[in-house]
């Protein structure tokens, strides 16, 4: 310290000289911290946490499944559902009719409900509320609404695919019915039903001089190739119909099925101890701040006296 301006006492000497003043100020500040951190002045909050991994989902783009889960859980629709179910307008003391009420609600919601990605690729949902049971239920319902949201997204997409497959099946059925009708018409009107076996019979009958065989031979020559072509097309269409039906039934199972989309690793539970405020931290910081400020004030007072004395 510059001796030309003032001759200050050392820090330890200064503290020892004013020890009772510093002690009293520090104790008063700590006492005030203890009083003003009580439930009479600060509403205590209770924390409830749920940790879950995504399940039965696939990413939409380059994001991984955890990032997708994080994005959906943080969506406004889920937040609105939670706000409506638990009447957080009242819980957070926000008037929904005041200007910018929605903005205030979003800020308070994000302050009380933290949704983050853990180092192990899971999603953590931490809820703070003045009621420990409400905090626990909100954490559970966020995962419940997440499941509902994913289920709706999947059902909407599955419904589109199911409708497409149903249209394809109807079209294929019409083609198959048309082929069967033409085959039935050829068999009924011209007696041509099985080209290979009937050809052998016609050959034997023709050699025997049968007039009926001659007529069937003529019909086979005229409609046999068409019947073979119809049978080939019918087999191909039937195979395609079966393949489409398998895909249709698979999508229908997804559409009608009930699946969950999260594996809950840590179940939320009602806390038996408040998480905020941490009174000992407030008391310690209050005392430390008062201690440092009192030393600074005493330092200024002492050196001001020195400065005034040196001027005289």
Number of C-alpha atoms within 10 A of each C-alpha: 9 7 7 7 11 17 14 17 14 11 11 9 11 15 18 12 13 13 14 11 16 20 16 13 17 22 18 15 21 23 16 16 20 17 15 15 21 15 11 9 9 12 14 19 21 23 27 26 23 22 22 22 17 22 16 11 16 11 12 9 8 8 12 13 20 21 18 18 27 19 14 17 24 18 13 12 14 20 19 13 14 19 18 11 11 13 11 16 17 11 12 15 9 15 14 13 8 9 9 10 14 15 10 17 21 15 12 15 18 14 11 17 22 14 19 18 16 12 7 8 15 21 24 20 23 20 27 25 23 17 16 21 17 19 25 24 17 26 25 21 15 19 23 16 18 23 21 16 18 19 20 13 12 14 19 13 13 20 17 12 17 22 14 12 20 14 12 16 18 12 13 17 15 12 16 19 13 14 19 15 12 14 20 16 14 18 15 11 9 16 16 23 19 14 17 11 9 18 18 11 15 21 15 13 17 17 11 10 11 13 11 12 20 16 15 20 21 14 16 23 14 13 20 21 12 15 22 16 12 18 16 12 15 19 12 12 17 16 12 14 18 12 11 17 16 13 14 20 13 13 21 18 13 16 20 11 10 8 13 16 20 19 14 17 13 11 13 22 18 16 17 10 11 17 16 16 16 12 16 13 13 17 21 17 15 20 22 16 15 21 21 13 15 19 19 12 11 18 17 12 12 16 16 14 12 15 15 10 10 12 7 5
